[in-house]
Amino acid sequence: MKLDQKNRDHQMLSRGELAKRWGVSKETIKRRERDGLIHPIRLSSRLLRYRLIDILRVEEALASPIAHTSTFGAER
């Protein structure tokens, strides 16, 4: 299913959904937050979400020839 621009701007992913999308653990997603690679939106004291449009930008940037691929999916 292809998303149009408007839907991508508003769609959100949970930490678990993002971890599954990237093939990493939730702990790796937390590390990526601390490293400043991704920035969650806090919807409540216990609820975080990531905007799909932001995730797509990160994926695009890391797919470029200049990007260092180990930053994206490598477990520490």
MODELLER restraints for C-alpha pairs under 7 A, 6 or more apart:
rsr = mdl.restraints
at = mdl.atoms
rsr.add(forms.Gaussian(group=physical.xy_distance, feature=features.Distance(at['CA:8:A'], at['CA:52:A']), mean=5.90, stdev=0.5))
rsr.add(forms.Gaussian(group=physical.xy_distance, feature=features.Distance(at['CA:8:A'], at['CA:53:A']), mean=5.50, stdev=0.5))
rsr.add(forms.Gaussian(group=physical.xy_distance, feature=features.Distance(at['CA:9:A'], at['CA:52:A']), mean=6.86, stdev=0.5))
rsr.add(forms.Gaussian(group=physical.xy_distance, feature=features.Distance(at['CA:9:A'], at['CA:53:A']), mean=5.48, stdev=0.5))
rsr.add(forms.Gaussian(group=physical.xy_distance, feature=features.Distance(at['CA:10:A'], at['CA:51:A']), mean=6.84, stdev=0.5))
rsr.add(forms.Gaussian(group=physical.xy_distance, feature=features.Distance(at['CA:11:A'], at['CA:51:A']), mean=6.06, stdev=0.5))
rsr.add(forms.Gaussian(group=physical.xy_distance, feature=features.Distance(at['CA:11:A'], at['CA:52:A']), mean=5.59, stdev=0.5))
rsr.add(forms.Gaussian(group=physical.xy_distance, feature=features.Distance(at['CA:12:A'], at['CA:49:A']), mean=5.79, stdev=0.5))
rsr.add(forms.Gaussian(group=physical.xy_distance, feature=features.Distance(at['CA:12:A'], at['CA:50:A']), mean=5.34, stdev=0.5))
rsr.add(forms.Gaussian(group=physical.xy_distance, feature=features.Distance(at['CA:12:A'], at['CA:51:A']), mean=4.59, stdev=0.5))
rsr.add(forms.Gaussian(group=physical.xy_distance, feature=features.Distance(at['CA:12:A'], at['CA:52:A']), mean=5.48, stdev=0.5))
rsr.add(forms.Gaussian(group=physical.xy_distance, feature=features.Distance(at['CA:13:A'], at['CA:49:A']), mean=5.42, stdev=0.5))
rsr.add(forms.Gaussian(group=physical.xy_distance, feature=features.Distance(at['CA:13:A'], at['CA:50:A']), mean=5.11, stdev=0.5))
rsr.add(forms.Gaussian(group=physical.xy_distance, feature=features.Distance(at['CA:13:A'], at['CA:51:A']), mean=6.44, stdev=0.5))
rsr.add(forms.Gaussian(group=physical.xy_distance, feature=features.Distance(at['CA:13:A'], at['CA:52:A']), mean=6.50, stdev=0.5))
rsr.add(forms.Gaussian(group=physical.xy_distance, feature=features.Distance(at['CA:14:A'], at['CA:48:A']), mean=6.63, stdev=0.5))
rsr.add(forms.Gaussian(group=physical.xy_distance, feature=features.Distance(at['CA:14:A'], at['CA:49:A']), mean=4.90, stdev=0.5))
rsr.add(forms.Gaussian(group=physical.xy_distance, feature=features.Distance(at['CA:14:A'], at['CA:50:A']), mean=6.44, stdev=0.5))
rsr.add(forms.Gaussian(group=physical.xy_distance, feature=features.Distance(at['CA:15:A'], at['CA:26:A']), mean=6.33, stdev=0.5))
rsr.add(forms.Gaussian(group=physical.xy_distance, feature=features.Distance(at['CA:15:A'], at['CA:29:A']), mean=6.93, stdev=0.5))
rsr.add(forms.Gaussian(group=physical.xy_distance, feature=features.Distance(at['CA:15:A'], at['CA:49:A']), mean=6.72, stdev=0.5))
rsr.add(forms.Gaussian(group=physical.xy_distance, feature=features.Distance(at['CA:16:A'], at['CA:26:A']), mean=6.09, stdev=0.5))
rsr.add(forms.Gaussian(group=physical.xy_distance, feature=features.Distance(at['CA:19:A'], at['CA:25:A']), mean=5.51, stdev=0.5))
rsr.add(forms.Gaussian(group=physical.xy_distance, feature=features.Distance(at['CA:19:A'], at['CA:26:A']), mean=5.51, stdev=0.5))
rsr.add(forms.Gaussian(group=physical.xy_distance, feature=features.Distance(at['CA:19:A'], at['CA:29:A']), mean=6.31, stdev=0.5))
rsr.add(forms.Gaussian(group=physical.xy_distance, feature=features.Distance(at['CA:22:A'], at['CA:73:A']), mean=6.47, stdev=0.5))
rsr.add(forms.Gaussian(group=physical.xy_distance, feature=features.Distance(at['CA:24:A'], at['CA:73:A']), mean=6.27, stdev=0.5))
rsr.add(forms.Gaussian(group=physical.xy_distance, feature=features.Distance(at['CA:28:A'], at['CA:75:A']), mean=6.42, stdev=0.5))
rsr.add(forms.Gaussian(group=physical.xy_distance, feature=features.Distance(at['CA:32:A'], at['CA:38:A']), mean=6.04, stdev=0.5))
rsr.add(forms.Gaussian(group=physical.xy_distance, feature=features.Distance(at['CA:33:A'], at['CA:39:A']), mean=5.90, stdev=0.5))
rsr.add(forms.Gaussian(group=physical.xy_distance, feature=features.Distance(at['CA:39:A'], at['CA:50:A']), mean=6.96, stdev=0.5))
rsr.add(forms.Gaussian(group=physical.xy_distance, feature=features.Distance(at['CA:40:A'], at['CA:48:A']), mean=5.90, stdev=0.5))
rsr.add(forms.Gaussian(group=physical.xy_distance, feature=features.Distance(at['CA:40:A'], at['CA:49:A']), mean=5.45, stdev=0.5))
rsr.add(forms.Gaussian(group=physical.xy_distance, feature=features.Distance(at['CA:40:A'], at['CA:50:A']), mean=4.84, stdev=0.5))
rsr.add(forms.Gaussian(group=physical.xy_distance, feature=features.Distance(at['CA:41:A'], at['CA:48:A']), mean=5.53, stdev=0.5))
rsr.add(forms.Gaussian(group=physical.xy_distance, feature=features.Distance(at['CA:41:A'], at['CA:49:A']), mean=5.25, stdev=0.5))
rsr.add(forms.Gaussian(group=physical.xy_distance, feature=features.Distance(at['CA:41:A'], at['CA:50:A']), mean=6.02, stdev=0.5))
rsr.add(forms.Gaussian(group=physical.xy_distance, feature=features.Distance(at['CA:42:A'], at['CA:48:A']), mean=4.53, stdev=0.5))
rsr.add(forms.Gaussian(group=physical.xy_distance, feature=features.Distance(at['CA:42:A'], at['CA:49:A']), mean=6.55, stdev=0.5))
rsr.add(forms.Gaussian(group=physical.xy_distance, feature=features.Distance(at['CA:61:A'], at['CA:67:A']), mean=6.70, stdev=0.5))
rsr.add(forms.Gaussian(group=physical.xy_distance, feature=features.Distance(at['CA:62:A'], at['CA:68:A']), mean=6.83, stdev=0.5))
rsr.add(forms.Gaussian(group=physical.xy_distance, feature=features.Distance(at['CA:62:A'], at['CA:69:A']), mean=6.24, stdev=0.5))
rsr.add(forms.Gaussian(group=physical.xy_distance, feature=features.Distance(at['CA:62:A'], at['CA:72:A']), mean=6.90, stdev=0.5))
